[in-house]
């Protein structure tokens, strides 16, 4: 396994500093997500607290229902069309599990168990993840994005968000709440 790269100085950065409903988080719960581009893929690195929640019973790799466990999630949406709102949902757990889904509209899965190159390190009560995702899995541009994290078991479950979602319960499938996403060095078609 290759070492996790340091994000480039000009990487796009998203910080999770609140819960899904805009309640501020104490600094020790903050998460940073970095994104940048190379000729064939978008790379993501994140730094998150490690809560050591029980891992999924599924083997390491693509894992259904990963959102039921400790996870960092990154959503990247394309523009809304008459057919729907396409987006890519990427979920990563601190035990080596991941789940990538292409959606053609809100909660309408088009492709699941998308491959990616994913590695992680756990050190000093935090975990650092690195994912490389090929361009062809992303929706059409321009892009918007949001990032989330989930940890702890019910009833102490915590739902964190970079940009709050306007709903009565945690609901991350809200592209209208995302912000512009243009990772540096992006090769536009």
C-alpha positions in Angstrom: 0.0 0.0 0.0 1.4 3.4 -1.0 1.5 6.2 1.6 -1.3 8.6 1.7 -0.3 11.8 -0.2 -0.4 15.2 1.4 -3.0 17.3 -0.4 -1.5 19.9 -2.7 -1.4 23.4 -1.3 -4.1 24.6 -3.7 -6.4 21.6 -3.1 -10.1 22.5 -2.7 -11.0 22.1 1.0 -14.3 21.4 2.6 -14.6 21.5 6.4 -17.2 19.7 8.5 -17.7 21.9 11.5 -21.4 21.4 12.3 -24.1 18.8 12.5 -26.6 18.2 9.6 -28.9 20.8 11.2 -26.2 23.5 11.7 -25.3 22.9 15.4 -21.6 23.8 15.8 -19.2 21.0 16.6 -16.4 21.1 19.2 -13.0 21.4 17.4 -12.0 17.7 18.2 -14.9 16.5 16.0 -14.0 18.7 12.9 -13.2 16.9 9.6 -11.3 18.3 6.7 -11.9 17.0 3.1 -9.4 17.9 0.3 -9.9 17.4 -3.4 -7.7 17.8 -6.5 -7.5 16.5 -10.0 -5.1 14.7 -12.3 -5.6 13.8 -15.9 -7.8 10.8 -15.3 -9.3 11.0 -11.8 -10.3 13.2 -8.9 -8.4 12.5 -5.7 -9.8 13.0 -2.2 -8.0 13.0 1.2 -9.8 13.5 4.5 -8.7 13.7 8.2 -11.4 12.6 10.6 -11.7 11.5 14.3 -11.6 7.8 14.7 -14.4 6.5 16.9 -13.7 2.8 16.5 -17.3 1.9 15.9 -17.8 -1.8 15.1 -16.9 -2.5 11.4 -19.4 -4.0 9.0 -19.5 -7.8 8.9 -19.0 -7.6 5.1 -15.5 -8.2 3.7 -13.3 -5.1 3.1 -14.1 -3.4 -0.2 -17.4 -2.4 -1.7 -19.9 -2.7 1.1 -23.7 -2.3 0.9 -25.4 -0.1 3.5 -22.1 1.3 4.7 -24.0 4.4 5.9 -25.1 2.3 8.9 -21.5 2.4 10.2 -18.8 5.0 11.0 -18.3 6.7 7.6 -17.2 9.8 5.7 -19.4 10.6 2.7 -18.7 12.8 -0.2 -21.5 13.7 -2.7 -20.7 15.4 -6.1 -23.8 16.5 -8.2 -24.1 17.7 -11.7 -26.7 20.2 -12.9 -30.4 19.4 -12.4 -32.2 18.4 -15.6 -35.8 17.5 -16.6 -34.8 13.9 -16.1 -33.5 14.3 -12.6 -30.5 15.5 -10.6 -27.5 13.2 -11.3 -24.9 12.7 -8.6 -22.1 10.5 -7.3 -22.3 9.3 -3.7 -19.0 8.1 -2.2 -18.8 6.5 1.3 -15.6 5.4 3.1 -15.2 3.7 6.4 -12.2 3.5 8.7 -11.9 -0.2 8.4 -11.3 -0.4 4.6 -14.9 -0.6 3.4 -16.3 1.7 0.7 -19.4 2.3 -1.4 -19.7 4.4 -4.5 -23.1 4.9 -6.2 -24.1 6.8 -9.4 -27.5 8.2 -9.0 -29.6 9.6 -11.9 -32.0 11.4 -9.6 -32.6 11.8 -5.9 -32.2 8.2 -4.4 -32.4 6.6 -7.9 -29.4 4.3 -8.1 -28.1 3.9 -11.7 -24.8 2.1 -10.9 -23.6 0.6 -7.7 -20.3 -0.9 -6.3 -18.2 1.4 -8.5 -14.5 0.6 -8.2 -12.1 3.0 -6.6 -8.6 3.0 -5.3 -8.9 3.5 -1.5 -6.4 3.5 1.3 -6.4 4.7 4.9 -4.2 5.1 8.0 -5.3 5.3 11.6 -3.0 7.2 14.0 -3.4 9.2 17.2 -7.2 8.8 17.4 -7.8 10.0 13.9 -8.0 8.4 10.5 -6.8 9.7 7.2 -8.4 8.4 4.0 -7.4 8.7 0.4 -9.6 7.8 -2.6 -9.0 8.1 -6.3 -12.1 8.1 -8.5 -12.1 8.0 -12.3 -13.6 11.0 -14.1 -16.1 8.9 -16.0 -18.0 8.0 -12.8 -18.8 11.7 -12.1 -22.0 13.4 -13.4 -21.8 16.1 -16.1 -20.3 19.4 -15.1 -20.6 22.0 -13.6 -20.3 20.2 -10.2 -21.5 21.0 -6.7 -20.5 19.0 -3.6 -21.1 18.4 0.1 -19.5 16.1 2.6 -20.9 14.3 5.6 -19.8 12.0 8.4 -21.7 9.5 10.6 -20.6 7.8 13.8 -21.8 6.2 17.0 -24.7 3.7 17.3 -28.3 4.8 18.0 -29.4 6.6 20.1 -26.1 8.5 20.2 -25.7 8.5 16.5 -24.1 11.7 15.1 -24.6 13.2 11.7 -22.2 15.8 10.6 -22.3 18.0 7.5 -20.1 20.6 5.8 -23.3 22.4 4.6 -26.4 21.9 6.6 -29.4 20.2 5.0 -32.9 21.8 5.4 -34.9 18.8 6.7 -36.5 17.6 9.9 -34.2 14.5 10.0 -30.7 13.9 8.5 -31.1 13.6 4.8 -27.9 13.9 2.7 -29.6 13.5 -0.7 -30.2 17.2 -1.2 -28.1 18.6 -4.0 -29.7 22.0 -3.6 -27.7 22.4 -0.4 -24.3 21.7 -2.1 -21.7 24.3 -3.0 -19.7 24.7 -6.2 -17.0 22.1 -6.8 -14.1 22.7 -9.2 -11.0 20.8 -8.0 -7.8 22.4 -9.2 -6.0 21.2 -12.3 -9.3 19.8 -13.7 -9.0 18.9 -17.4 -12.4 20.0 -18.8 -13.6 18.3 -21.9 
